[in-house]
């Protein structure tokens, strides 16, 4: 062994290991763990001050009147949601910005799966993250979630999601084969939807294929 090798081995053996939680002998404070409530409040604050025109301009999510019981109706058009070409963080912020003042009371959602493709499907990871960050009032005050023009994919995903991830809303989800089935819960003049949905509906189901029965009781 050479002198340099001997010195190196001895010196390396005497170097104390560095504690990753200390810098220069000072103990570094641990990062505080953010609670779900704190995360939501932080996102709500961002939603109120950031420019979300990138998402709002798409027109895939908006309020459209009220249902027969006076509850706000939120419309989501799946075909217009570019799940793989949009900032999903901003999409979540826009969702919070739109819904936060609404979910303080009862509300319903009408999701139109009409003519959607795989380009419109967000990942399950993102859906789980969105569901987990939304406070209890979102689930409690949601009185109905209508899925119009469902496919085999939406039925399977809805079953999986509401069974394993969101059982609290399982009984509130209703799959409807056509737009006219919505008129039992929402009058036609309160439902503003894109022309492509009604055109597809007429081409698929015909005209006046369902006679709605008016809701008379709350859920």
C-alpha positions in Angstrom: 0.0 0.0 0.0 1.3 3.4 -0.9 1.4 6.3 1.5 -1.3 8.1 -0.4 -3.5 5.0 -0.4 -3.0 4.6 3.3 -3.8 8.2 4.1 -6.9 8.1 1.9 -8.3 5.0 3.4 -7.7 6.3 7.0 -9.1 9.7 6.3 -12.2 8.4 4.5 -12.8 6.1 7.5 -12.8 9.0 9.9 -15.2 11.3 7.9 -18.5 11.4 9.8 -21.7 10.7 7.9 -23.8 13.8 7.1 -27.3 13.9 8.5 -29.6 14.9 5.6 -31.8 16.8 8.1 -28.9 19.1 9.1 -27.0 21.7 7.3 -23.8 23.1 9.0 -24.9 21.6 12.3 -28.3 23.2 12.3 -31.4 21.0 12.4 -33.6 21.6 9.4 -37.4 21.9 10.2 -39.6 19.3 8.6 -42.0 20.4 5.9 -45.5 20.6 7.4 -48.0 18.2 6.0 -50.8 19.9 4.1 -54.3 18.8 5.2 -57.0 18.2 2.5 -58.8 21.3 3.8 -55.6 23.4 3.5 -55.0 22.2 0.0 -58.5 23.0 -1.1 -58.3 26.5 0.3 -55.0 27.0 -1.4 -56.4 25.9 -4.7 -59.5 28.0 -4.2 -57.3 31.1 -3.7 -55.4 30.3 -6.9 -58.7 29.8 -8.8 -59.9 33.2 -7.8 -56.8 35.1 -8.9 -55.3 33.1 -11.8 -56.1 33.5 -15.5 -58.2 30.4 -16.4 -59.4 31.6 -19.8 -57.6 28.7 -21.4 -60.1 26.4 -19.8 -63.2 28.6 -19.6 -62.9 29.4 -23.3 -63.4 25.8 -24.3 -67.0 25.8 -23.1 -67.1 22.2 -21.9 -68.2 23.1 -18.3 -70.8 25.7 -17.4 -74.1 26.3 -15.5 -77.3 25.9 -17.4 -80.4 27.1 -15.6 -82.0 25.1 -12.8 -83.9 21.8 -12.6 -87.6 21.4 -11.8 -86.8 21.6 -8.1 -84.9 24.9 -8.5 -81.4 23.3 -8.2 -78.6 24.6 -10.3 -77.7 22.4 -13.3 -74.0 22.0 -14.2 -73.4 20.8 -17.8 -70.2 19.0 -18.8 -69.7 18.2 -22.5 -67.2 15.4 -22.8 -66.4 15.9 -26.5 -65.1 19.4 -25.8 -62.7 18.4 -23.0 -59.2 17.9 -24.5 -57.9 15.7 -21.7 -54.5 15.2 -23.3 -54.0 18.7 -24.6 -54.9 20.9 -21.6 -53.3 21.9 -18.4 -55.2 19.6 -16.0 -54.1 21.7 -13.0 -55.9 24.7 -14.5 -58.9 22.5 -15.4 -59.2 21.6 -11.7 -58.9 25.3 -10.7 -61.7 26.2 -13.1 -63.9 23.4 -11.7 -63.4 24.8 -8.2 -63.9 28.4 -9.3 -67.2 27.5 -11.0 -68.6 25.1 -8.4 -67.5 26.5 -5.1 -70.3 29.1 -4.8 -72.8 26.6 -6.2 -72.2 23.6 -4.0 -73.1 25.4 -0.8 -76.6 24.2 -1.7 -78.2 21.4 -3.7 -77.1 21.0 -7.3 -77.1 18.4 -10.2 -74.7 17.6 -13.0 -75.6 16.6 -16.5 -72.6 14.9 -18.3 -73.0 14.4 -22.0 -70.8 11.6 -23.3 -72.0 12.2 -26.8 -69.4 11.6 -29.6 -66.4 11.5 -27.1 -63.2 9.7 -28.0 -60.2 8.4 -26.0 -58.7 11.9 -26.5 -61.4 13.2 -24.1 -60.8 10.7 -21.3 -58.7 11.9 -18.3 -56.7 9.3 -16.4 -58.2 7.6 -13.4 -55.3 9.0 -11.3 -56.5 12.5 -12.1 -60.1 11.7 -11.4 -59.2 10.2 -8.1 -57.1 13.3 -7.2 -60.0 15.6 -8.1 -62.5 13.6 -6.1 -60.1 13.5 -3.1 -59.4 17.2 -3.0 -63.1 18.3 -3.2 -64.6 18.9 0.2 -67.6 16.9 1.6 -70.1 19.6 0.6 -69.5 18.7 -3.1 -70.6 15.1 -2.5 -73.3 15.8 0.1 -75.1 18.5 -2.0 -74.8 16.7 -5.3 -78.4 15.3 -5.7 -78.1 13.7 -9.2 -75.4 13.0 -11.7 -76.9 12.3 -15.2 -74.8 10.6 -17.9 -76.4 11.1 -21.3 -75.6 8.8 -24.2 -73.5 6.4 -22.2 -71.3 3.8 -23.8 -70.1 0.4 -22.5 -66.9 2.2 -21.4 -68.7 4.8 -19.4 -70.9 2.2 -17.7 -67.9 0.1 -16.7 -65.9 3.1 -15.5 -68.9 4.5 -13.6 -69.4 1.2 -11.9 -65.7 0.9 -11.0 -65.4 4.5 -9.9 -68.5 4.6 -7.7 -67.9 1.2 -6.2 -64.2 1.6 -5.2 -63.5 5.3 -5.2 -66.8 7.2 -4.7 -69.4 5.0 -3.1 -71.0 8.1 -1.5 -72.5 9.2 -4.9 -73.3 5.8 -6.4 -77.0 6.0 -5.9 -77.0 9.5 -7.4 -75.7 8.4 -10.8 -78.2 7.8 -13.6 -77.3 6.7 -17.1 -79.8 8.0 -19.7 -80.0 6.9 -23.4 -81.2 10.2 -24.7 -81.6 13.9 -24.0 -85.4 13.7 -23.7 -85.1 11.5 -20.6 -83.6 14.5 -18.9 -86.8 16.5 -19.3 -88.3 14.6 -16.4 -85.9 16.5 -14.1 -85.0 19.5 -16.2 -87.3 21.5 -18.4 -86.1 22.0 -22.0 -85.9 25.8 -21.7 -83.5 25.4 -18.7 -81.1 23.0 -20.6 -78.7 24.8 -22.9 -76.6 22.3 -24.8 -74.5 22.4 -28.0 -76.3 21.6 -31.3 -74.2 18.5 -32.0 -75.8 16.8 -29.0 -79.3 17.3 -30.1 -78.5 16.4 -33.7 -76.9 13.1 -32.6 -79.8 12.5 -30.3 -82.4 12.9 -33.1 -80.3 10.8 -35.5 -80.0 8.0 -32.9 -83.3 8.0 -31.1 -85.6 9.9 -33.4 -88.0 12.7 -32.5 -90.3 12.8 -29.4 -89.2 9.3 -28.3 -89.9 9.8 -24.6 -92.7 11.5 -22.6 -91.2 12.9 -19.4 -92.9 12.7 -16.1 -92.5 15.8 -13.9 -90.6 15.4 -10.6 -92.7 16.4 -7.7 -90.5 15.4 -4.7 -87.0 16.2 -3.6 -84.3 13.6 -3.4 
